[in-house]
Amino acid sequence: MSCTTKSLYKSIEACPGKKVMPGIRRRLYYKHRRAIATFPKLPDADDENVNDMAQLAQYQGDFTLAAEEYWQFIDLKDEASNVTFEPVGEDPSQLYSNQANAIVAGQDDEVKGFARQALNDDIVYVYQDRSGKFCVLGNEAFKCHTKPSGDTAAEATGAIITTFAIQVYDECPVPTYTGKLMLSATTYIDCADGEEKTVTNP
């Protein structure tokens, strides 16, 4: 039997002088999985409309939420949170473990209330890196785990924080999302350009 998997490998050129901004932006969007009616799709290399390597890391389509459901957000501590990914498993069934440490300033009751709910729930998160790109932690195939922890600090100059350790298995390292994040019945974030926009009736 011959192998028919299409190869999309190409050269990756570095651009001298181009600044690469580290970290993620403060606003972390989330929605519990039960409210997501349909997920966007990750294309396969063999799909007819896939002809570029970059497409393999890009969701196609939008998240569709159940009626009266909208994306919510958590504001993070400045310059504290990060996202990582690493391969896990054995060949030929390896996956990526996508992870984040989302750090919130303080331990307000709202923060602890979210922590209580999220501990055993399946939540999908969308973050924006400092270049403006939106990426997703969470997918249809695997549960996204949220493990909260806290630190009151001890010294006078310390910081009281709550950390949400997020982890999910995925076939792609933190896929890029360029669709819509509905914030209300009339407003959404266009993740292609990061702008908040108003729904226009056809």
Residue pairs with C-beta under 8 A, 6 or more apart in sequence:
4 46
5 45
5 46
6 45
6 46
6 50
7 45
8 45
8 50
8 51
8 52
8 53
8 55
8 56
9 53
10 52
10 53
20 131
21 129
21 130
21 131
22 130
23 79
23 81
23 82
23 129
23 130
24 76
24 81
24 82
24 83
24 100
24 127
24 128
24 129
24 130
25 127
25 128
25 129
25 130
26 75
26 76
26 77
26 78
27 73
27 74
27 75
27 76
27 128
28 73
28 74
28 75
28 76
28 81
28 102
28 125
28 126
28 127
29 71
29 72
29 73
29 125
29 126
29 127
29 181
29 189
30 71
30 72
30 73
30 74
30 123
30 124
30 125
30 126
31 63
31 65
31 69
31 71
31 72
31 123
31 124
32 121
32 122
32 123
32 124
33 121
33 122
33 123
33 124
33 138
33 144
34 66
34 122
35 65
35 66
35 69
36 63
36 64
36 65
36 66
36 124
37 64
37 65
37 66
38 61
38 63
38 64
39 63
39 139
39 140
40 59
40 60
40 61
40 62
40 63
40 177
40 179
41 59
41 60
41 61
42 56
42 58
42 59
42 60
42 171
42 172
42 175
43 49
43 50
43 55
43 56
43 58
43 60
44 50
45 56
50 56
56 172
57 172
57 173
57 175
57 176
58 175
58 176
58 177
58 178
59 136
59 175
59 176
59 177
59 178
59 179
61 179
62 179
62 180
63 124
63 177
63 179
63 180
63 181
63 182
65 71
65 182
70 182
70 183
70 184
70 185
71 126
71 181
71 182
71 183
71 189
74 102
74 104
74 114
74 164
75 104
76 102
76 103
76 104
77 103
77 104
77 105
77 159
77 161
80 103
80 161
81 100
81 101
81 102
81 103
82 100
82 101
83 98
83 99
83 100
83 127
83 129
83 135
83 137
83 174
84 98
84 99
84 100
85 96
85 97
85 98
85 99
85 173
85 174
86 96
86 97
86 99
87 94
87 95
87 96
87 97
88 94
88 95
88 96
88 97
88 169
89 95
95 169
95 170
95 171
96 169
96 170
96 171
96 172
96 173
97 167
97 168
97 169
98 137
98 167
98 168
98 169
98 170
98 173
98 174
99 165
99 166
99 167
99 168
100 125
100 127
100 137
100 164
100 165
100 166
101 163
101 164
101 165
101 166
102 125
102 163
102 164
102 166
103 161
103 162
103 163
103 164
104 111
104 161
104 162
104 163
104 164
105 159
105 160
105 161
106 160
106 161
106 162
107 150
107 152
107 160
107 161
107 162
111 162
112 162
114 148
115 148
115 150
115 162
115 164
118 146
118 148
118 164
119 146
119 147
119 148
121 146
122 138
122 143
122 144
123 138
123 144
123 146
124 136
124 137
124 138
124 139
124 144
125 136
125 137
125 138
125 144
125 166
126 134
126 135
126 136
126 137
126 177
126 181
126 191
127 134
127 135
127 137
128 134
128 135
128 194
129 135
132 193
132 194
133 176
134 176
134 177
134 178
134 181
134 191
134 194
135 174
135 175
135 176
135 177
136 174
136 175
136 176
136 177
137 144
137 166
137 168
137 174
138 144
138 168
139 168
139 170
139 175
141 169
141 170
141 171
142 168
142 169
142 170
143 168
144 166
144 167
144 168
145 166
145 167
145 168
146 164
146 165
146 166
147 164
147 165
147 166
147 167
148 162
148 163
148 164
148 165
149 162
149 163
149 165
150 160
150 161
150 162
150 163
151 159
151 160
151 161
151 163
152 158
152 160
153 159
153 160
153 161
177 191
178 191
178 192
179 191
179 192
180 188
180 189
180 190
180 191
181 188
181 189
181 191
182 188
183 189
183 196
185 199
186 198
186 199
187 196
187 197
187 198
187 199
188 196
188 197
188 199
189 195
189 196
189 197
190 196
190 197
